[in-house]
């Protein structure tokens, strides 16, 4: 057991945000909340991280910390206080402990330094922020000048807080600092951080998720040659024309360019890597399969597609009459409103292979938001 231990309480069973899994296991920006919480505790001054979970949550814990080399979880009690107590009793030999909640996962590294520095001269240190809103109790305004909103992690000298918890007889406490002060310990307040706001309601999750996604742009380009006796498929729409495009799949040049644009935003290779032309299973395949696979990769990464823009380059057929059907088809495949799908067309003034009517080229750009640490 290391000297400074982070104890993450992740034992809740409910979700006031309305989801069907306890919130510490809920996926936010591509990862469970608990995974964000433990990853933000990796710090040169923290020797080990232990997690307290609820009874029966072992499988969810293992899934959440997926791939990280962590010790077995500590099983907590019916309340947060009991869970902290169970955790403290399991941490034999620690000198300092940071007691933290998985519901405040985005811990800045500077906060760990601030707390541990303050612990040099105090038994405990907690982050606090001033109250900026007016407070009213029973119709009367409460002066807020000396009020502080207290956050976690809360840092303590280990033996002192362990004994304080063991001696506490007061039922549920507001936080561990209350238990510490009741035992006569000195608890300093250091400057808190808005990044540590607790995630409680659905709106909190949506706000955090949006804030942790960053924009990426991908580009795609494709060409297929005309051939007699082929069907012409563009953007997943069958277009009546005297010839079609030749290719291993249905040769939908628009969906190929678009699939490559989305793969580009993911930096996940190209359509040929994912669906090799040498693989017989893609012979004559509808290219909607490729686009849906790219869409699924974005969703699995915790991202979202914001907008796509396609330019189709050909002399014929005329694209205008089919533009709306193409937008709606792509919107359906990407599960986006048609207003976020742009289809444009141009010719090359009879120059080059498109100008001579030998084939069709398509260019696409995809704007995708992905978790910033992906
Ligand atoms: Mg192609």
Boltz pocket constraint, residues with backbone or C-beta under 6 A from the ligand:
constraints:
  - pocket:
      binder: B
      contacts: [[A, 222], [A, 223], [A, 224], [A, 247], [A, 251], [A, 252], [A, 253], [A, 256]]
      max_distance: 6.0
